[in-house]
Amino acid sequence: MTTVYDFSVTAADGTPYPLAQHRGEVLLIVNTASRCGFTPQYEGLEALWRRHRETGLTILGFPCNQFAAQEPGDAAEIARFCTLQYDVSFPVLAKVAVNGSGAEPLFTYLTRARRGLLGTRAVKWNFTKFLVGRDGRVLARYAPGTKPAALEAEVQAALAAAA
């Protein structure tokens, strides 16, 4: 059966980034944008990452420009913004599409594994979040408006579960 560990994505520098390197960790995968009303969630994501990275949480940010062109920058601009504005230290990977025929295959997998509100598959906006267990299977999907702090209990439960 396919899990997220079977995917390789692209790092911000253009090199391959195999998700297998995170085998056994809990992942929170988020499509992000620098000019979105939800952009301040970077602060909460960073706080969650700092609290739980030593116990196996990895947050992966995927910049996306599909929603109202809210992520127009290149990799260097995105990295600079994330660092200077929110002190982001979790991995922010290459910009991706999350919907449509050009969607990053990882997001196609994620949206098939966990549907959104009313059973929709498509990602509806920036800062949609997917929680992945240590076994690489998708545990939950969260709407863009769900603040990272609201995920605390579910992240802790996923971290406590064996792979």
VENPECOR-V447785 format. One record per residue. OMEGA is omega in whole degrees, -180 to 180 (999 if undefined). NEAR is the number of other ideal C-beta (glycine too) atoms within 10 Angstrom. Layout:
OMEGA | NEAR
OMEGA | NEAR
This chain:
-179 | 6
172 | 11
179 | 17
-179 | 24
179 | 19
-177 | 14
170 | 19
179 | 14
-179 | 20
176 | 16
-180 | 15
-180 | 19
177 | 11
180 | 9
177 | 8
180 | 8
-179 | 18
-180 | 13
176 | 21
179 | 12
179 | 10
-180 | 20
179 | 14
178 | 11
171 | 20
-179 | 26
168 | 23
-175 | 25
-172 | 23
170 | 25
-170 | 28
176 | 27
-176 | 28
-176 | 20
-176 | 14
175 | 20
179 | 14
-178 | 20
177 | 19
175 | 12
174 | 23
-180 | 26
179 | 16
177 | 17
179 | 23
179 | 19
178 | 13
178 | 21
-178 | 19
179 | 14
-169 | 13
-177 | 19
-179 | 14
179 | 7
170 | 12
176 | 17
170 | 22
174 | 18
178 | 25
178 | 21
178 | 24
177 | 24
-177 | 27
-178 | 26
-175 | 18
-175 | 21
178 | 20
177 | 12
-176 | 9
175 | 19
-175 | 24
-173 | 13
173 | 16
-175 | 11
-179 | 17
179 | 10
179 | 13
180 | 24
180 | 16
179 | 13
-177 | 19
-179 | 22
-175 | 12
-175 | 9
-172 | 13
179 | 17
-178 | 11
177 | 21
175 | 13
-177 | 19
171 | 16
-171 | 23
-179 | 21
177 | 17
-178 | 22
165 | 20
-179 | 16
180 | 23
173 | 18
-175 | 9
179 | 6
-177 | 9
173 | 19
-178 | 21
177 | 12
-179 | 21
174 | 23
177 | 16
-178 | 18
-177 | 24
174 | 21
-178 | 11
-180 | 17
179 | 17
179 | 12
180 | 16
180 | 8
175 | 5
-179 | 6
176 | 10
-174 | 13
171 | 14
-174 | 23
-179 | 13
177 | 19
178 | 27
165 | 28
-173 | 26
177 | 23
177 | 24
-177 | 20
-180 | 26
-179 | 20
179 | 19
178 | 17
180 | 21
-178 | 14
-179 | 19
-174 | 19
176 | 16
-178 | 19
179 | 20
180 | 13
-178 | 21
179 | 12
-177 | 16
-180 | 18
180 | 22
180 | 12
-179 | 12
-173 | 19
-176 | 15
-179 | 8
176 | 15
180 | 22
179 | 15
179 | 13
179 | 23
-179 | 15
-178 | 11
177 | 12
179 | 7
999 | 11
